Amino acid sequence: MAEEQEAIYGLGIPTVADPSVHDMAMIQDVVDDIKWKGQLLARETKLSSGVLATVSMGFAIGFLIAVIMMIGPFFILKGGI
C-alpha cells in the first residue's frame, strides 16, 4: 500500500507555475470565441432595430399597394366604382 505524504506548511516560498503555450492557446481560443459571439450579437441587434424602425412604413406601403391592386381593375374595366 502506498504511503500518503503529509503536507508540510510554512516551509519555502510559494511560486506560480508558468503557463504552458498550450494553456495560453486554449485561453486565446476562448477569448476569440467570446469576441466572435459578442460581434454576432451586436450585428443581430442592429439588424433587429433597423427592421423594427421601418416595419410600420413597410406595412402601410404594402397595404396601399394591395388595395390598389384590388380596386384598380374596377377602374380600368368599368370606369369607376
TIKE-613309 format. One record per residue: residue in one letter; x, y, z of N, C-alpha, C in turn. Coordinates in nm, 3 decimals, padded with zeros to 5 digits. Example, Ala and Ser with C-alpha at 12.3 -4.5 7.8 and 13.67 -1.06 7.14 Angstrom:
REM TIKE-613309
@residuo: a	n.xx: 01.319	n.yy: -00.569	n.zz: 00.780	ca.xx: 01.230	ca.yy: -00.450	ca.zz: 00.780	c.xx: 01.320	c.yy: -00.330	c.zz: 00.780
@residuo: s	n.xx: 01.285	n.yy: -00.225	n.zz: 00.708	ca.xx: 01.367	ca.yy: -00.106	ca.zz: 00.714	c.xx: 01.290	c.yy: 00.003	c.zz: 00.787
REM end
This chain:
REM TIKE-613309
@residuo: m	n.xx: 00.085	n.yy: -00.117	n.zz: 00.000	ca.xx: 00.000	ca.yy: 00.000	ca.zz: 00.000	c.xx: 00.090	c.yy: 00.123	c.zz: 00.000
@residuo: a	n.xx: 00.052	n.yy: 00.222	n.zz: -00.079	ca.xx: 00.133	ca.yy: 00.343	ca.zz: -00.090	c.xx: 00.116	c.yy: 00.429	c.zz: 00.034
@residuo: e	n.xx: 00.226	n.yy: 00.486	n.zz: 00.075	ca.xx: 00.221	ca.yy: 00.574	ca.zz: 00.191	c.xx: 00.174	c.yy: 00.711	c.zz: 00.148
@residuo: e	n.xx: 00.088	n.yy: 00.770	n.zz: 00.226	ca.xx: 00.040	ca.yy: 00.904	ca.zz: 00.197	c.xx: 00.140	c.yy: 01.004	c.zz: 00.251
@residuo: q	n.xx: 00.170	n.yy: 01.105	n.zz: 00.170	ca.xx: 00.264	ca.yy: 01.207	ca.zz: 00.216	c.xx: 00.188	c.yy: 01.316	c.zz: 00.288
@residuo: e	n.xx: 00.240	n.yy: 01.355	n.zz: 00.397	ca.xx: 00.176	ca.yy: 01.458	ca.zz: 00.477	c.xx: 00.222	c.yy: 01.595	c.zz: 00.428
@residuo: a	n.xx: 00.128	n.yy: 01.687	n.zz: 00.413	ca.xx: 00.162	ca.yy: 01.822	ca.zz: 00.368	c.xx: 00.232	c.yy: 01.897	c.zz: 00.480
@residuo: i	n.xx: 00.342	n.yy: 01.962	n.zz: 00.444	ca.xx: 00.417	ca.yy: 02.040	ca.zz: 00.542	c.xx: 00.396	c.yy: 02.187	c.zz: 00.508
@residuo: y	n.xx: 00.344	n.yy: 02.262	n.zz: 00.604	ca.xx: 00.314	ca.yy: 02.403	ca.zz: 00.582	c.xx: 00.421	c.yy: 02.490	c.zz: 00.644
@residuo: g	n.xx: 00.439	n.yy: 02.611	n.zz: 00.590	ca.xx: 00.528	ca.yy: 02.707	ca.zz: 00.647	c.xx: 00.672	c.yy: 02.696	c.zz: 00.600
@residuo: l	n.xx: 00.699	n.yy: 02.612	n.zz: 00.503	ca.xx: 00.835	ca.yy: 02.597	ca.zz: 00.453	c.xx: 00.842	c.yy: 02.644	c.zz: 00.309
@residuo: g	n.xx: 00.939	n.yy: 02.726	n.zz: 00.278	ca.xx: 00.962	ca.yy: 02.768	ca.zz: 00.141	c.xx: 00.872	c.yy: 02.883	c.zz: 00.098
@residuo: i	n.xx: 00.898	n.yy: 02.928	n.zz: -00.025	ca.xx: 00.823	ca.yy: 03.039	ca.zz: -00.084	c.xx: 00.732	c.yy: 02.982	c.zz: -00.193
@residuo: p	n.xx: 00.605	n.yy: 03.010	n.zz: -00.184	ca.xx: 00.516	ca.yy: 02.958	ca.zz: -00.289	c.xx: 00.546	c.yy: 03.026	c.zz: -00.423
@residuo: t	n.xx: 00.543	n.yy: 02.949	n.zz: -00.527	ca.xx: 00.567	ca.yy: 03.002	ca.zz: -00.661	c.xx: 00.449	c.yy: 02.967	c.zz: -00.752
@residuo: v	n.xx: 00.434	n.yy: 03.046	n.zz: -00.854	ca.xx: 00.329	ca.yy: 03.023	ca.zz: -00.953	c.xx: 00.393	c.yy: 02.950	c.zz: -01.070
@residuo: a	n.xx: 00.330	n.yy: 02.844	n.zz: -01.113	ca.xx: 00.383	ca.yy: 02.769	ca.zz: -01.227	c.xx: 00.363	c.yy: 02.850	c.zz: -01.354
@residuo: d	n.xx: 00.461	n.yy: 02.842	n.zz: -01.443	ca.xx: 00.449	ca.yy: 02.911	ca.zz: -01.572	c.xx: 00.343	c.yy: 02.842	c.zz: -01.657
@residuo: p	n.xx: 00.252	n.yy: 02.920	n.zz: -01.714	ca.xx: 00.153	ca.yy: 02.857	ca.zz: -01.801	c.xx: 00.221	c.yy: 02.810	c.zz: -01.930
@residuo: s	n.xx: 00.183	n.yy: 02.696	n.zz: -01.972	ca.xx: 00.244	ca.yy: 02.644	ca.zz: -02.095	c.xx: 00.182	c.yy: 02.711	c.zz: -02.216
@residuo: v	n.xx: 00.245	n.yy: 02.693	n.zz: -02.329	ca.xx: 00.195	ca.yy: 02.752	ca.zz: -02.454	c.xx: 00.059	c.yy: 02.695	c.zz: -02.487
@residuo: h	n.xx: 00.038	n.yy: 02.569	n.zz: -02.457	ca.xx: -00.091	ca.yy: 02.505	ca.zz: -02.486	c.xx: -00.203	c.yy: 02.571	c.zz: -02.407
@residuo: d	n.xx: -00.177	n.yy: 02.600	n.zz: -02.278	ca.xx: -00.279	ca.yy: 02.664	ca.zz: -02.196	c.xx: -00.312	c.yy: 02.804	c.zz: -02.248
@residuo: m	n.xx: -00.211	n.yy: 02.878	n.zz: -02.290	ca.xx: -00.235	ca.yy: 03.012	ca.zz: -02.342	c.xx: -00.314	c.yy: 03.006	c.zz: -02.473
@residuo: a	n.xx: -00.287	n.yy: 02.905	n.zz: -02.555	ca.xx: -00.361	ca.yy: 02.891	ca.zz: -02.680	c.xx: -00.507	c.yy: 02.860	c.zz: -02.651
@residuo: m	n.xx: -00.534	n.yy: 02.779	n.zz: -02.550	ca.xx: -00.672	ca.yy: 02.749	ca.zz: -02.513	c.xx: -00.743	c.yy: 02.874	c.zz: -02.463
@residuo: i	n.xx: -00.675	n.yy: 02.952	n.zz: -02.383	ca.xx: -00.734	ca.yy: 03.075	ca.zz: -02.332	c.xx: -00.761	c.yy: 03.172	c.zz: -02.447
@residuo: q	n.xx: -00.669	n.yy: 03.182	n.zz: -02.541	ca.xx: -00.687	ca.yy: 03.271	ca.zz: -02.656	c.xx: -00.805	c.yy: 03.224	c.zz: -02.741
@residuo: d	n.xx: -00.822	n.yy: 03.093	n.zz: -02.756	ca.xx: -00.937	ca.yy: 03.041	ca.zz: -02.831	c.xx: -01.068	c.yy: 03.079	c.zz: -02.764
@residuo: v	n.xx: -01.072	n.yy: 03.071	n.zz: -02.632	ca.xx: -01.194	ca.yy: 03.109	ca.zz: -02.558	c.xx: -01.221	c.yy: 03.258	c.zz: -02.573
@residuo: v	n.xx: -01.116	n.yy: 03.340	n.zz: -02.565	ca.xx: -01.131	ca.yy: 03.485	ca.zz: -02.582	c.xx: -01.182	c.yy: 03.517	c.zz: -02.722
@residuo: d	n.xx: -01.125	n.yy: 03.453	n.zz: -02.823	ca.xx: -01.170	ca.yy: 03.476	ca.zz: -02.961	c.xx: -01.315	c.yy: 03.433	c.zz: -02.979
@residuo: d	n.xx: -01.354	n.yy: 03.322	n.zz: -02.916	ca.xx: -01.492	ca.yy: 03.275	ca.zz: -02.927	c.xx: -01.589	c.yy: 03.374	c.zz: -02.863
@residuo: i	n.xx: -01.551	n.yy: 03.427	n.zz: -02.746	ca.xx: -01.636	ca.yy: 03.525	ca.zz: -02.678	c.xx: -01.646	c.yy: 03.653	c.zz: -02.761
@residuo: k	n.xx: -01.534	n.yy: 03.695	n.zz: -02.820	ca.xx: -01.535	ca.yy: 03.815	ca.zz: -02.904	c.xx: -01.625	c.yy: 03.796	c.zz: -03.026
@residuo: w	n.xx: -01.617	n.yy: 03.678	n.zz: -03.089	ca.xx: -01.698	ca.yy: 03.649	ca.zz: -03.207	c.xx: -01.847	c.yy: 03.649	c.zz: -03.171
@residuo: k	n.xx: -01.881	n.yy: 03.589	n.zz: -03.056	ca.xx: -02.022	ca.yy: 03.586	ca.zz: -03.014	c.xx: -02.073	c.yy: 03.726	c.zz: -02.982
@residuo: g	n.xx: -01.988	n.yy: 03.809	n.zz: -02.924	ca.xx: -02.029	ca.yy: 03.947	ca.zz: -02.896	c.xx: -02.053	c.yy: 04.026	c.zz: -03.023
@residuo: q	n.xx: -01.968	n.yy: 04.007	n.zz: -03.124	ca.xx: -01.987	ca.yy: 04.076	ca.zz: -03.251	c.xx: -02.113	c.yy: 04.027	c.zz: -03.321
@residuo: l	n.xx: -02.139	n.yy: 03.897	n.zz: -03.314	ca.xx: -02.259	ca.yy: 03.840	ca.zz: -03.375	c.xx: -02.384	c.yy: 03.897	c.zz: -03.309
@residuo: l	n.xx: -02.383	n.yy: 03.907	n.zz: -03.178	ca.xx: -02.496	ca.yy: 03.963	ca.zz: -03.104	c.xx: -02.517	c.yy: 04.110	c.zz: -03.141
@residuo: a	n.xx: -02.409	n.yy: 04.186	n.zz: -03.155	ca.xx: -02.421	ca.yy: 04.328	ca.zz: -03.191	c.xx: -02.480	c.yy: 04.344	c.zz: -03.331
@residuo: r	n.xx: -02.435	n.yy: 04.260	n.zz: -03.427	ca.xx: -02.490	ca.yy: 04.268	ca.zz: -03.563	c.xx: -02.638	c.yy: 04.234	c.zz: -03.565
@residuo: e	n.xx: -02.677	n.yy: 04.131	n.zz: -03.489	ca.xx: -02.817	ca.yy: 04.091	ca.zz: -03.486	c.xx: -02.903	c.yy: 04.200	c.zz: -03.422
@residuo: t	n.xx: -02.851	n.yy: 04.265	n.zz: -03.320	ca.xx: -02.926	ca.yy: 04.373	ca.zz: -03.255	c.xx: -02.945	c.yy: 04.491	c.zz: -03.349
@residuo: k	n.xx: -02.840	n.yy: 04.526	n.zz: -03.424	ca.xx: -02.852	ca.yy: 04.636	ca.zz: -03.521	c.xx: -02.954	c.yy: 04.604	c.zz: -03.628
@residuo: l	n.xx: -02.953	n.yy: 04.480	n.zz: -03.678	ca.xx: -03.049	ca.yy: 04.439	ca.zz: -03.780	c.xx: -03.191	c.yy: 04.443	c.zz: -03.726
@residuo: s	n.xx: -03.212	n.yy: 04.393	n.zz: -03.606	ca.xx: -03.345	ca.yy: 04.393	ca.zz: -03.546	c.xx: -03.397	c.yy: 04.536	c.zz: -03.526
@residuo: s	n.xx: -03.313	n.yy: 04.625	n.zz: -03.479	ca.xx: -03.358	ca.yy: 04.761	ca.zz: -03.456	c.xx: -03.388	c.yy: 04.832	c.zz: -03.588
@residuo: g	n.xx: -03.312	n.yy: 04.800	n.zz: -03.693	ca.xx: -03.340	ca.yy: 04.858	ca.zz: -03.825	c.xx: -03.472	c.yy: 04.809	c.zz: -03.881
@residuo: v	n.xx: -03.500	n.yy: 04.681	n.zz: -03.864	ca.xx: -03.627	ca.yy: 04.625	ca.zz: -03.913	c.xx: -03.743	c.yy: 04.684	c.zz: -03.834
@residuo: l	n.xx: -03.731	n.yy: 04.691	n.zz: -03.703	ca.xx: -03.840	ca.yy: 04.745	ca.zz: -03.622	c.xx: -03.864	c.yy: 04.894	c.zz: -03.649
@residuo: a	n.xx: -03.763	n.yy: 04.967	n.zz: -03.690	ca.xx: -03.780	ca.yy: 05.110	ca.zz: -03.717	c.xx: -03.859	c.yy: 05.133	c.zz: -03.845
@residuo: t	n.xx: -03.855	n.yy: 05.038	n.zz: -03.940	ca.xx: -03.921	ca.yy: 05.059	ca.zz: -04.069	c.xx: -04.043	c.yy: 04.970	c.zz: -04.090
@residuo: v	n.xx: -04.082	n.yy: 04.892	n.zz: -03.990	ca.xx: -04.192	ca.yy: 04.797	ca.zz: -04.010	c.xx: -04.325	c.yy: 04.868	c.zz: -04.033
@residuo: s	n.xx: -04.353	n.yy: 04.977	n.zz: -03.966	ca.xx: -04.482	ca.yy: 05.044	ca.zz: -03.983	c.xx: -04.493	c.yy: 05.108	c.zz: -04.122
@residuo: m	n.xx: -04.386	n.yy: 05.169	n.zz: -04.170	ca.xx: -04.389	ca.yy: 05.227	ca.zz: -04.304	c.xx: -04.403	c.yy: 05.118	c.zz: -04.410
@residuo: g	n.xx: -04.334	n.yy: 05.007	n.zz: -04.392	ca.xx: -04.345	ca.yy: 04.896	ca.zz: -04.486	c.xx: -04.485	c.yy: 04.837	c.zz: -04.489
@residuo: f	n.xx: -04.546	n.yy: 04.825	n.zz: -04.372	ca.xx: -04.683	ca.yy: 04.773	ca.zz: -04.366	c.xx: -04.779	c.yy: 04.868	c.zz: -04.436
@residuo: a	n.xx: -04.765	n.yy: 04.998	n.zz: -04.414	ca.xx: -04.855	ca.yy: 05.095	ca.zz: -04.477	c.xx: -04.839	c.yy: 05.093	c.zz: -04.629
@residuo: i	n.xx: -04.718	n.yy: 05.090	n.zz: -04.679	ca.xx: -04.697	ca.yy: 05.087	ca.zz: -04.824	c.xx: -04.752	c.yy: 04.957	c.zz: -04.883
@residuo: g	n.xx: -04.729	n.yy: 04.844	n.zz: -04.816	ca.xx: -04.782	ca.yy: 04.717	ca.zz: -04.864	c.xx: -04.933	c.yy: 04.714	c.zz: -04.865
@residuo: f	n.xx: -04.996	n.yy: 04.772	n.zz: -04.763	ca.xx: -05.141	ca.yy: 04.777	ca.zz: -04.758	c.xx: -05.198	c.yy: 04.862	c.zz: -04.872
@residuo: l	n.xx: -05.137	n.yy: 04.977	n.zz: -04.898	ca.xx: -05.184	ca.yy: 05.062	ca.zz: -05.009	c.xx: -05.167	c.yy: 04.993	c.zz: -05.143
@residuo: i	n.xx: -05.057	n.yy: 04.925	n.zz: -05.165	ca.xx: -05.038	ca.yy: 04.853	ca.zz: -05.291	c.xx: -05.143	c.yy: 04.743	c.zz: -05.306
@residuo: a	n.xx: -05.173	n.yy: 04.671	n.zz: -05.196	ca.xx: -05.274	ca.yy: 04.566	ca.zz: -05.202	c.xx: -05.412	c.yy: 04.623	c.zz: -05.234
@residuo: v	n.xx: -05.447	n.yy: 04.736	n.zz: -05.174	ca.xx: -05.578	ca.yy: 04.799	ca.zz: -05.202	c.xx: -05.585	c.yy: 04.845	c.zz: -05.347
@residuo: i	n.xx: -05.478	n.yy: 04.904	n.zz: -05.397	ca.xx: -05.475	ca.yy: 04.950	ca.zz: -05.537	c.xx: -05.488	c.yy: 04.831	c.zz: -05.632
@residuo: m	n.xx: -05.424	n.yy: 04.721	n.zz: -05.600	ca.xx: -05.433	ca.yy: 04.603	ca.zz: -05.686	c.xx: -05.572	c.yy: 04.540	c.zz: -05.682
@residuo: m	n.xx: -05.644	n.yy: 04.557	n.zz: -05.572	ca.xx: -05.781	ca.yy: 04.503	ca.zz: -05.564	c.xx: -05.882	c.yy: 04.595	c.zz: -05.632
@residuo: i	n.xx: -05.869	n.yy: 04.726	n.zz: -05.617	ca.xx: -05.966	ca.yy: 04.821	ca.zz: -05.672	c.xx: -05.929	c.yy: 04.864	c.zz: -05.813
@residuo: g	n.xx: -05.803	n.yy: 04.858	n.zz: -05.849	ca.xx: -05.755	ca.yy: 04.902	ca.zz: -05.980	c.xx: -05.828	c.yy: 04.842	c.zz: -06.098
@residuo: p	n.xx: -05.850	n.yy: 04.711	n.zz: -06.102	ca.xx: -05.921	ca.yy: 04.653	ca.zz: -06.217	c.xx: -06.062	c.yy: 04.708	c.zz: -06.237
@residuo: f	n.xx: -06.131	n.yy: 04.744	n.zz: -06.129	ca.xx: -06.265	ca.yy: 04.801	ca.zz: -06.143	c.xx: -06.261	c.yy: 04.935	c.zz: -06.216
@residuo: f	n.xx: -06.160	n.yy: 05.015	n.zz: -06.184	ca.xx: -06.148	ca.yy: 05.146	ca.zz: -06.252	c.xx: -06.109	c.yy: 05.127	c.zz: -06.399
@residuo: i	n.xx: -06.029	n.yy: 05.028	n.zz: -06.426	ca.xx: -05.984	ca.yy: 05.007	ca.zz: -06.565	c.xx: -06.097	c.yy: 04.947	c.zz: -06.649
@residuo: l	n.xx: -06.168	n.yy: 04.847	n.zz: -06.598	ca.xx: -06.269	ca.yy: 04.777	ca.zz: -06.679	c.xx: -06.404	c.yy: 04.846	c.zz: -06.685
@residuo: k	n.xx: -06.449	n.yy: 04.909	n.zz: -06.577	ca.xx: -06.583	ca.yy: 04.966	ca.zz: -06.574	c.xx: -06.585	c.yy: 05.118	c.zz: -06.564
@residuo: g	n.xx: -06.473	n.yy: 05.179	n.zz: -06.554	ca.xx: -06.470	ca.yy: 05.323	ca.zz: -06.548	c.xx: -06.498	c.yy: 05.379	c.zz: -06.411
@residuo: g	n.xx: -06.483	n.yy: 05.306	n.zz: -06.308	ca.xx: -06.505	ca.yy: 05.356	ca.zz: -06.173	c.xx: -06.593	c.yy: 05.264	c.zz: -06.093
@residuo: i	n.xx: -06.613	n.yy: 05.297	n.zz: -05.967	ca.xx: -06.694	ca.yy: 05.211	ca.zz: -05.878	c.xx: -06.836	c.yy: 05.236	c.zz: -05.899
REM end
